[in-house]
Amino acid sequence: MKVRELVLKNHLTTTFFDPDPNRVDPDEPPISERKIPIEYSCDKCLEAIKIETNSFEKHCNSEYSNLKEEDNESFRDFMKIKNLRDFSFLDFYCPKCHQATKILYDGGPSGYWGEFSFEIKYIIVLI
């Protein structure tokens, strides 16, 4: 199987979440304008898949995968070649077309109160 990287803005309603109200970045839309939960549009069938923000915290730095070992191995090989192994991930099969998908992100405590924040860096799929 072949792994392909997707363009984030074509498949996600937002690529980051930072709940700290004191964070000010002129390029960052306010929380009220971001669509939460995040929606991912499947690359193959365009199915809208909602991803709750707490899923990113739950899976941060986890090695658990929802994928079959052979699919996960294809992703691991691609991530090794592209030097993407330092990211946390969420992975799943599209409920409609069953395309294997892996979302790579940076996450951790942010701001004064240490609320969990994350930024999605890559989406890779098996084709």
SVG drawing of the C-alpha trace seen along z (x, -y; Angstrom):
<svg xmlns="http://www.w3.org/2000/svg" viewBox="-20 -41 34 48">
<polyline fill="none" stroke="black" stroke-width="0.4" points="0.0,0.0 1.1,-3.5 1.0,-6.4 0.0,-9.9 0.1,-13.2 -3.0,-15.4 -3.3,-19.2 -4.6,-20.1 -6.8,-23.0 -8.7,-20.8 -9.7,-18.2 -10.0,-19.9 -12.3,-22.6 -9.3,-23.8 -5.8,-22.6 -5.2,-23.8 -6.9,-24.2 -5.7,-26.5 -8.3,-27.2 -6.1,-29.8 -8.1,-33.1 -4.9,-35.1 -3.1,-33.9 -3.0,-36.6 -1.9,-36.0 -3.2,-38.3 -3.2,-35.4 -5.2,-33.0 -9.0,-33.2 -10.8,-33.5 -12.1,-30.3 -15.6,-31.4 -14.9,-31.3 -13.4,-27.8 -15.5,-24.8 -15.2,-22.4 -15.4,-19.5 -13.0,-19.3 -14.4,-17.8 -12.2,-15.8 -13.5,-15.2 -12.4,-11.8 -10.0,-12.1 -11.7,-9.2 -15.4,-9.5 -15.8,-13.0 -17.5,-11.5 -17.5,-14.1 -15.8,-12.6 -16.1,-14.6 -13.1,-14.4 -13.5,-15.7 -10.7,-17.8 -10.3,-15.6 -9.3,-12.7 -6.1,-14.6 -5.2,-14.9 -6.2,-11.2 -3.9,-10.0 -1.0,-12.4 2.3,-10.4 0.4,-7.1 1.6,-4.2 -1.9,-2.7 -3.2,-2.3 -6.7,-1.5 -5.3,-0.2 -4.4,3.4 -0.7,4.1 0.0,4.2 -1.6,0.8 0.2,-0.7 3.5,0.7 3.0,-1.2 2.5,-4.4 5.5,-3.7 7.8,-3.2 6.5,-6.4 6.9,-8.4 10.5,-7.0 11.5,-8.1 9.9,-11.5 11.3,-11.9 7.8,-12.3 8.2,-9.9 8.2,-12.6 4.5,-13.5 1.5,-12.1 -1.3,-10.6 -4.9,-9.7 -5.6,-6.9 -8.8,-5.4 -10.6,-3.8 -13.3,-6.0 -16.6,-4.6 -18.0,-4.8 -15.1,-3.8 -12.7,-2.3 -9.7,-4.3 -6.9,-4.2 -6.0,-7.6 -3.5,-8.9 -3.5,-12.5 -0.1,-13.6 0.0,-16.5 1.9,-18.3 0.1,-18.6 0.6,-19.5 -0.2,-22.0 -0.4,-25.6 -0.7,-29.0 -0.9,-30.0 -3.5,-27.4 -1.9,-24.5 -4.9,-23.7 -4.2,-21.1 -3.6,-22.5 -2.6,-21.0 -1.7,-21.7 -2.3,-19.2 0.8,-19.0 0.1,-16.2 -2.6,-13.9 -1.5,-10.8 -3.7,-8.1 -3.3,-4.7 -4.2,-4.6"/>
</svg>
